[in-house]
């Protein structure tokens, strides 16, 4: 590629108010009371890298631990999946939490990525169906965004 060629990138849209509030909570180490400040900071750093990978179109959707996954429950929702390096299901009897960012790729504007929901879920059995609720919430927010 020559120096005069520009690389095309996707553009993030962070306009959904609820997402903006959740991102602020994450930044302020307060998204999930069950997570430590260090966990919030580690996940925030990983999310920033995944946001850039999504913007560049280089997310890994395959393998044992994909960076992103299309949700079966609502196939227009994509999940960014930051992972702790050695996050076992439980530590000292406490179930660890996983952070997930749910987004969509609207038809218009072209090459846009719409951040919809930032949530946590247990790293293990999800008896309370937190992940499904988060996917439905992200889908509902996408519908509201589309109507505006």
Backbone torsions as a table, in degrees:
resi	resn	phi	psi	omega
1	UNK	NA	133.7	179.4
2	UNK	-83.5	163.9	-177.4
3	UNK	-64.2	-24.2	-176.5
4	UNK	-86.9	-3.7	177.0
5	UNK	-88.6	132.6	177.6
6	UNK	-93.5	142.6	175.8
7	UNK	-86.1	129.5	178.1
8	UNK	-78.1	133.7	177.9
9	UNK	-126.2	151.8	169.3
10	UNK	-71.9	162.9	178.8
11	UNK	-122.5	128.7	177.6
12	UNK	-78.2	138.5	173.1
13	UNK	-114.7	111.3	-179.7
14	UNK	-106.0	31.9	-172.4
15	UNK	-81.4	-13.7	-179.3
16	UNK	-68.6	116.3	-173.4
17	UNK	-56.9	-40.8	-179.1
18	UNK	-64.6	-38.0	177.3
19	UNK	-65.0	-43.4	-179.8
20	UNK	-58.2	-40.7	178.6
21	UNK	-65.7	-41.2	178.8
22	UNK	-66.4	-39.6	178.2
23	UNK	-63.2	-38.6	177.5
24	UNK	-64.8	-42.4	176.9
25	UNK	-60.2	-41.4	178.6
26	UNK	-63.3	-46.8	179.6
27	UNK	-60.4	-35.8	-178.8
28	UNK	-87.8	10.7	178.7
29	UNK	62.9	37.9	-174.0
30	UNK	-138.0	20.9	-179.4
31	UNK	-68.4	-40.8	-176.7
32	UNK	-138.0	119.3	-177.8
33	UNK	-63.7	-17.4	178.7
34	UNK	-82.9	-7.1	179.1
35	UNK	-100.3	144.4	177.0
36	UNK	-77.9	166.4	175.9
37	UNK	-59.1	-41.8	179.4
38	UNK	-63.0	-41.6	177.4
39	UNK	-62.2	-44.3	177.0
40	UNK	-56.9	-47.6	-177.0
41	UNK	-65.5	-41.9	178.8
42	UNK	-63.3	-45.6	178.7
43	UNK	-64.3	-40.2	179.9
44	UNK	-59.9	-43.7	179.1
45	UNK	-63.7	-42.5	178.2
46	UNK	-65.6	-40.6	179.1
47	UNK	-60.4	-40.9	179.3
48	UNK	-59.0	-40.9	176.9
49	UNK	-65.8	-40.9	179.2
50	UNK	-68.8	-35.6	176.2
51	UNK	-60.7	-41.6	178.9
52	UNK	-66.7	-43.0	178.3
53	UNK	-60.5	-41.4	177.6
54	UNK	-64.1	-42.7	179.8
55	UNK	-61.0	-37.5	180.0
56	UNK	-83.3	-9.4	-179.3
57	UNK	76.1	28.9	-175.8
58	UNK	-116.7	21.1	178.7
59	UNK	-65.3	144.3	176.4
60	UNK	-92.6	117.7	179.3
61	UNK	-101.2	2.1	-175.3
62	UNK	-120.4	-178.8	176.5
63	UNK	86.2	-175.2	-177.1
64	UNK	-68.9	-40.3	-179.3
65	UNK	-125.8	75.0	-178.7
66	UNK	-65.6	151.5	177.1
67	UNK	-74.8	-25.3	-177.9
68	UNK	-146.0	157.1	-178.1
69	UNK	-151.4	136.0	173.8
70	UNK	-78.5	132.3	-175.4
71	UNK	-80.6	127.2	179.3
72	UNK	-66.2	-37.5	-177.6
73	UNK	-61.6	-38.9	177.4
74	UNK	-141.9	98.4	-169.6
75	UNK	-73.5	0.7	172.8
76	UNK	-93.3	-0.7	179.8
77	UNK	-105.4	133.4	178.1
78	UNK	-115.8	141.6	-177.7
79	UNK	-110.1	123.9	168.4
80	UNK	-85.6	136.1	-169.3
81	UNK	-125.9	76.2	174.0
82	UNK	-65.8	140.5	-178.0
83	UNK	-123.3	137.0	171.6
84	UNK	-71.8	144.1	-177.1
85	UNK	-53.3	-52.4	-177.6
86	UNK	-130.9	62.8	-176.6
87	UNK	-93.0	93.5	175.2
88	UNK	-68.9	165.5	-180.0
89	UNK	-60.5	-41.0	178.9
90	UNK	-135.3	147.2	174.8
91	UNK	-132.5	122.6	-178.2
92	UNK	51.7	40.3	178.3
93	UNK	79.2	-0.1	-179.4
94	UNK	-102.5	126.3	176.8
95	UNK	-70.6	125.6	178.8
96	UNK	-71.4	154.2	-179.3
97	UNK	-107.3	145.6	174.9
98	UNK	-112.4	140.7	178.0
99	UNK	-97.3	138.8	177.7
100	UNK	-134.1	136.6	174.1
101	UNK	-112.7	122.6	-179.3
102	UNK	-102.7	132.7	-179.7
103	UNK	-144.4	171.7	178.2
104	UNK	-136.0	163.7	175.5
105	UNK	-115.5	89.6	-178.5
106	UNK	-63.9	155.4	178.2
107	UNK	-63.9	-43.1	177.6
108	UNK	-128.4	141.8	-5.9
109	UNK	-68.9	150.7	-178.8
110	UNK	-59.9	143.0	177.0
111	UNK	61.0	35.2	177.2
112	UNK	-107.8	151.6	177.7
113	UNK	-123.0	118.0	-174.9
114	UNK	-100.4	107.7	177.4
115	UNK	-71.7	125.2	-172.5
116	UNK	-114.5	-41.8	-171.7
117	UNK	-155.8	135.5	175.1
118	UNK	-117.9	118.5	-172.8
119	UNK	-143.5	171.0	174.9
120	UNK	-122.1	162.7	176.7
121	UNK	-150.5	161.3	178.9
122	UNK	-69.8	147.3	173.7
123	UNK	-89.3	79.4	-176.0
124	UNK	153.6	-156.1	-179.3
125	UNK	-56.2	135.0	-178.3
126	UNK	-108.0	66.1	-175.3
127	UNK	-59.9	-29.9	-179.4
128	UNK	-86.3	2.1	179.1
129	UNK	56.1	39.7	-179.5
130	UNK	-61.9	-40.8	-177.4
131	UNK	-65.7	-44.7	179.0
132	UNK	-61.4	-40.2	177.8
133	UNK	-62.5	-39.4	179.9
134	UNK	-67.3	-38.4	178.8
135	UNK	-65.7	-43.8	178.5
136	UNK	-63.5	-41.9	178.1
137	UNK	-60.2	-45.5	178.8
138	UNK	-61.0	-42.7	179.3
139	UNK	-63.5	-43.1	177.9
140	UNK	-61.9	-41.4	178.6
141	UNK	-64.7	-35.8	177.6
142	UNK	-63.4	-40.9	179.1
143	UNK	-63.5	-44.0	179.2
144	UNK	-62.8	-44.2	179.4
145	UNK	-59.2	-41.2	-177.9
146	UNK	-65.5	-32.8	-178.0
147	UNK	-75.5	-22.3	-175.3
148	UNK	-74.8	NA	NA
